[in-house]
Amino acid sequence: MSLFTRKPIAEIAAIDDPHSLKRVLGAGDLIMLAIGAVIGAGIFGAIGTAAAGQTGPDGEVIRYGAGPGLVFSFMLLGGACALAALCYAELASMIPQAGSAYAYAYATLGELVAWIIGWDLVLEYAVGNVAVAISWGDYFGTLMRGIGVDMPAWLTTGYRTAALSSNPDVSGLIATAPQIAGIPVLINLPAFAIVMGVTWLLLRGAKESSTANNAMVVVKLLALGLFIAVGVGAINPENYTPFAPNGFTGIHQGAAIVFFAYIGFDAISTAAEETRNPQRNLPIGILGGLAVCTVIYVVVGVVLTGMVPYTELGVADPLAFALQAAGYSRVGWIVALGAAVSMAAVLLVFQYGQPRIFYAMGRDGLLPDWFARVDPKTRIPWTNTLMTGIVVAVASLVGDAAETYDLTNIGTLFAFAIVCLGVLVLRVKEPDRPRPFKVPFVWVIAPLGMAACLFIMKGLPWQAWERFGIWLAIGIAIYLAYGFRNSKLRRRRSEL
């Protein structure tokens, strides 16, 4: 049986039984999930690195900064993501099942590609959440200092962050931190705590998690509104010169890291099996959420790079830093509070998404059966949720945010490109299948979406490509050792 056997869409359609997830979300919930996932670590954290650039511990340039031209980085990303989002909307309306791009690849490109995408999405959700948790910890530290509590650096800095930092104060922690058996104790305790807190909330159920997300989205929008309102009055036009200090190279490489800010709309598709009337509500949630978030990013980018010189923005909490530099320390503290709430919402949505991808893969036999178990009361993948929370929390203790941004971005861009390809394949293989939402000018938009994703991937550092290749090799080895032999689709076909 071929490695590229496709799973019929009729088999993928979710069945409303005690073993499926519970449909409790509407279009409004999905748009709020999109804002909850998209407006977070990118705008409150990675935006500073994109503007200022990044250097390694030895002073080597890892990426060039976009400067005020960051606005064009956001526009480039908004366009690329809009192309991919249209393709997502078509497939999500046809295949309303948990699993996101994994389920779409299974229906269009076959089992091996589906496995690769499912494995790849671990980079987007689980690994991505490590970066979000670390950024949350940085803002939490700002909040604590604002009320006079200064936590020891060795309790708020992971070992990898110290080892990779070009800041001597941070890298010097390896020598000054307490040691156990000669090993420096450098852990990010706040990052660990927030992941476990979010995991506890997710274990309560999908609707309860959505309600909590909606409340956090309101707080984050108020915080960004406050930043814009105050920041506009502190803009110095001289900070916009030079507008693009590193030309298109800076804009391109800035887009490649800030892409992390946009990946959240994919998380909406993981909620397909818990959405009421998914054929209507999923396209609204995906496209509506992306449009709102792109406008917010452009406005914040204009204000931020106008408040302080772009070279000063390479910090963990750029929005709060800009307000403090402009003399608005109290407002900076309030925005830091909003950032902490905002990134908690991102954690919640991504931690929501990862277990459901594992659930879909377990249901297909590509992972052990226990991945497909749901709690009989809450109808959520309880074991997956707890396991994902523990793994992400432990990784957040010692990880580095910048290192995980790149790995998350390249994995997600690859998944987006596959979704665009999948739309074209299904148009050829099953042209007459009903499509509640159709991509307009599909033979233009889908290829452009693939090209745009590959182009943004090209702007990532070589280390990201190396690590991505190693990750895929590990994933294929796992598939050949377990998934290939235990695939339920393969088993059914062999019995015919």
N, C-alpha and C positions, 0 to 999 in steps of 0.2 A: 504494500500500500504506500502511495506517494507521501513524502513529507509535506507536500503542499495541498493535501486534500482539504477542501473547504467544508466548513460546517454549514448546512442549510439554514437559511434565516428562519424558517419555520421551527427548527429545533432550538434556535437561540432565543426566540420569544419567551419571555418569562411566564411562568405558570403561577397563578395566584393560589398557592397551597401552603400548608403549614411550614414548608421548608424553603419558601421563597421570602424575599424581604417585603416589608409592609409599605403600601403606597399611601404616604401621608403628606407629600410636599406639593405645593402649587407653584405657578409661574413666579409669583412674588418671592417665595422662599428661594427659588433658584437664582433670581437676580441678586438677592441679598447674599447667597452663598458665593456668587461670582465676585461681588465687591469684597466679601469677607476674605476670599482667597487671593484676589489680585492686589488689593490695596493693603500692603503689609511691609514685609522686609525689603522689598524692592524700593519703595518710595521712602521708607524711613531709614534704610541702611545702604543698600547697594548703589543708590543714586549718587552718594558722595564719591565712591570709588570710580564710578563711571565718569563723573565730571573731572576729578583730579588725576585719574590714572592710578597705577599701582606699580610699586617697585619691590623687589625681593630683598631678603636679608643682607645680600651682598651689594645692594644698590643697582642691580640689573633691572631693566624695564620689563615688566611682565605684560603690561598693557598701557597704551597711550590714552590720556584723558580726552574727553570730548569738549571740556570747557562749557561755556554757555551754549555751544552747539548741541548740547545734550537734548535740547528740544527736538532737533532733527532725528536724534537717536530714537526718541519716543514715537515720532511720526513714522519712521521706518518700521519700527516694531508693530505699531498699531496697524499699518497696512499689511504687513506679513501675517499677523495674527488674524486679521479680518478674513484673509483668504483661507487660512486653515479653519477658522471658526465656521465659515460657510459650509465647508466639507464636513466638519463635525456635526453641524446641525442636520444635514441631510441623512447621515448615517445614524445619528441618535434618534431621529424621528422614525427610522425604519427598524432599528434594533434597540428597543427600549429595555436594555438589560444592564445589570451591573457589570463593570469590566472595562468601560471606556474604550480606548483604542485597541485593547486586547481583543474584545469581542468583535470589533469592526474588522480587525485583521483576520480573525478566524473565518469570518463570513466572506471575505474578499480575496485574501492572499494565501490562506492555508495555515495548517497547524504549526509548522516550524516558525513562520513569520509571527504568528500569534504569540507563541511562546517567547520569542525574542522581544516582542513589544511588551508583553507582560513583565518580563524580567527587567526590561529597560525602564518601565514605569516605576520600579522600585527607586530608581535614581530621582525621579521627579517628586515622589511623595515622601518616602522614608528618609532618603539622604537629604532631600531638600529641606525637610523639617529640622534636620540637625542645624543647618544654617539659620533657619528662622528662630530656633530656640536660643542659639548663641546671640543673635542680634537682640532678641528679647531681653536676655541677660544684661547686655550693655545698657539698654534703656532703663532697665530696673536699677542698675547701679547709679545712673544719673538721678533717678527719682530718690533713691536712698540718700545720696549726697545732698540733694535739695532740702532734706529735712534733718540734715546733720548726722546721718549714719553712714560711715565709710567702712564698707566691708573689706577684709583683708584681700589683697590682690590674688593671693594663691587660692582663694575660694571662689573667685569670679573669672578666672582665666584658665582655659584648657591647655593642656601640654602642647598640642599641635599649634595653637595660636601663638604661644610663646616661642616655639621652635622656628616658626616661619616668619615672625615679625621682623621688620626692618627698624623698628623703634627700640633703641637700646634699653629703655626703661622696661619694656615688655619682655624682650628676649633675655634680659638680665635676671628675670624671675627664676629661670632654670637653676641659677647658682644660689639664689637667696631664699627660695621656698623651703619649707620644712621637708625633711626626707624620711622615707621609710625604707630600710635596707638599701640605702644609697640611691633610691629612686625619688626624684623631686615630686612632691604632692602638689600638682597643679590641676585643679578641677573647677568646672563651672557649675557650682551648686544651684544658682538660680535657674539656669537652663534646664537642669535635671528636674527641678521641682515643678516648673511650668508644664513640662511634657507630661509628667505623671498626673498633674491636676487636670489637664485637658483630657487625658485618657479616662480618668474617673468620670468626667462629665459625659463622654461619648458612650460609656457603658450603660448610661441611664436610658438611651433610646434615641432614634433619629429625630423625632419631633422635638424632644427636649433639647437636643443639640442645636437644631435649627432655630429654636426660640432664643437660646443663648447667643447664637451667632448674630441674629437680627439686632439684639440689644447692643452687642459689641460694634456692629457696623454703624449704628447711629452715633456712638461715642467717637469712632474714628473719623467720621465725616465732620462732626463738630470740631474735632481737633485740627483737621486739615483746613476747615473754613477759618478757624481762628488764626492759623499760621499764615494763610493767604491775606486775610484782612490786615493783620499787623505787619506782615512782611512787605506788602505793597508800599507802605509808607517809608520803609527803610531801604528801598532800592537805590543804588548808586549806579547811574548809567555807565560810569567808567569801568565797572566790573564786567560789562559785556564786551570789552575789548581786551585781547583779541577774541572774536566770537568763536572761532574754531581753531584753537592754537596748534592742533596737530592735523588739520585738514580733515579729509574724509576718513583717513585712517583712524583718527580719534573718535569720530562719530560712529564708525563701523564697530570698533572695539568697545566703545561705550554701550552700543546697542547689544552687543553680545553678552555683556554681564547684566545689564538691566533687563534683559529678556526674562530673567528670574522673576521680574515683577509681573509678567503677563501670563505665567503658566497656569494660573488658577482657574481660567475658564474651562480647562480640561476637567477639573474636578467636578464640574456640574454634570458631565456625562456619566460619572460614576454613580450619580444619584438617580439614574434613569429608572431603576427597578423600584425606587421608592417615591416616584413622581406620579401624581394623578394626571391623567390625560397627557402622557409624555409626547405624543405626536405633535401636540400643539405647544405645550409648555417648555419642552427642551430647547427648540430653536429660539423662543423668546428669551429664555434665561441666558443662553450662550451669547447671542448677538447683542441683546440689550445690556448685559453686564459688561461686555467688552467695550461697547461704545461709551458708557458712563465712565469707565475706568481710564480710557485713553484721554478723554477731556481733562480729567483730574490730574493725570500725570503731566500733561503739557503745561497746564497752568502752574502747578507746583514747581516744575523745572524752571520756568521763566522767573518766578519769584525768588527761588533759592539761589540761582546763579547771579541774580542781581543784587542780593543782599551782602555777599562776601566774595572775595576773589576765589575763583574756582580752585586754585592751588591749595586752599586751606580746607577743602571739603572732604579730604580723605580720612574721615573719622568714622567711628561706629555709629554715631548719632547725629548726622549732618543737619537735620532740621532744628533740633534743640540747640546744637552748636551755633548755627547761624543766628538764631534769635538771641542767644546769650552774647554773641559777638556784637550784635547790633544794640545791646543794652537792654534787652527785654528778658532778663533772667527769669522772672516769675512766669511770663508767658511761655518761655522755653521749658519750664518745669511742667506746665499744663500740657504742652504738646508732647513732652516725653511720656506723660501719663496716657495720653491718647495713643501714642505709638505702642506702648506696652499692651494696651487693650487691643489695638489693631493687630499686632502680631500674635496675640493669643487667639484671635479669630482665625488667622491664617493657619496656625497650628491645628486648630479644631477642624477646619475644612480638609486639610491635607491628611490629618490622622483619620478623618472620616473616610477619605478616598482609598487609602492603601489597603485596609482590611477587605474592602469590597472587591478589589482586583484579585487579591488572594482567594476570596470566596468564589469568584467566577472561575478561576483556574482550578481550584479544588473540585468544583462541581463538574468540571470537564475531565477530571482524573489526571490532570497534568501536575497536580500537587496532591499530597495525601488527603484522604477523605475528611479528616478532621478540620481541614481548612474550609470545608463547605458546611459546617454545622452552624446552626443559628439558635439563639436562645429562644425557647418556646414562648416566653412571655413578651419580650421586647422585639423579637424577630430581627435581631441584629447579629452579625458574626462576632460573637462575644470573645471567643478565644483569640481570633485574629487581632481584634482590637487591643486586647491586653498584651499580646505578644509584640505587636508593632510598637506600642507605647513603651514597653520596657527596653526594646532594642534601641529606639531613637533616643530615649532618655539617657541610656548609658553612653551612647556615642556622643551626645551633646556634652557630657562631662569633660571630655578630653579633646574634642574636635576643633576645627578652625572654619570659620564661616566662609572666607574667600575661597578656600580650597574646595568646599562643597558646592559653592555657587556654580563654578565651571562645570563640574560633573553633572549637576542637576540640569543645567542649561543644554548641554550637548545631548543628554538623554531625552529630554523633552522635545527638542527640535527634531530629533530623529523620529520620534513618535508622530509628531505633527506631519512630517513629510510622508510617512507611511499612510496616514489617514487620507491625505490628498490623493495618493496613488490608489488607495482602496476605492474611493469614489469613482474613479475612471474605470477600474477593473469591473466594478459592479454594473456600471452603465453598459459595458460590453457584454458581460456574462448574463445579466438579467435586465435587459432594457425595458421590459414591460411590467416589472414589479412596481406596485404602487409606492409612491414617494410623497408622504405628507408635506415634506419640504424639499424643494429641488434647488440645487445650486444653479444660478443663472450663468449662461455662457461657460458651462463646466469645462469645455476643452481649452478654455483660456485661463480661467481662474484656478483650477486644480494644478496644472503645470506651473503656473506662476507661484502658487503656494509652495510647491515642492522646491522650486528654484530659490525662493526667498529664504526658506528655512536652511537650505544648504549654504546659502551665501552668509547668513548670520553665523552658522556653525564655523565657517572659515575664519571668522574673527576671533575665535577662542584660542587660547594658548595651546602649544603643542602638547604640554603635559596632560591637558584635558582629553585629547585624542588618544594618547597612550593609555590612560586609565580607562577610557571608554572601551577601547579594544580589549583590554584585559577583562573588564566586567562582562562583555559579551561572550568572550571565550569561556569564562566560568559558567555563564548561563547555558550555553549550548551543551557543555559537558554534563550539566545537571539534567537537561532535557533528554539527552541520549541515554543517561544512566537510569532515569526514572520515568519522565513524562512519556517518552516514546513507547515504552512497554505497558504503561498503565492508562493510556488515553482511552476514554470511554467511546469516543467517536471511532477510533481505530478498532476497538473491540467489537462494536456493533457491525462495522463494515466487514470484518473478517468472518462474522457469523452468518452473513447473508449468502 
